């Protein structure tokens, strides 16, 4: 097996980031569709890819020739593409995080609304005509 050139190593990094960008795009669609099973799969794939990217970066940073060629202007075009792809990935990840946060808030509001409706419908009166209720089915009195 022959050793890869620095250009090939850089191309692999770009390809990994492009795969991440694709996964983030798919993740956004899954989040919009509220599909938890698909989200678990996408998250696992994303974690594996991120770990691979990190290991690849660490390995490459220890190669002296890699550092020298990166410092030169030989690969500036591909490095600029890598940087642009990485920035897009960061932006997409931020957007996906906001979607998750908004979904969590919506779920929390719905939960509170359901609890309020349950509390109203479970309201009863005691012998003296005073209200009592709450989550009596759970052994909790309000």
HELIX and SHEET records of a PDB file:
HELIX    1   1 UNK A    6  UNK A   33  1                                  28    
HELIX    2   2 UNK A   36  UNK A   61  1                                  26    
HELIX    3   3 UNK A   64  UNK A   71  1                                   8    
HELIX    4   4 UNK A   76  UNK A  121  1                                  46    
HELIX    5   5 UNK A  136  UNK A  138  5                                   3    
SHEET    1   A 2 UNK A 124  UNK A 125  0                                        
SHEET    2   A 2 UNK A 131  UNK A 132 -1                                        
END                                                                             
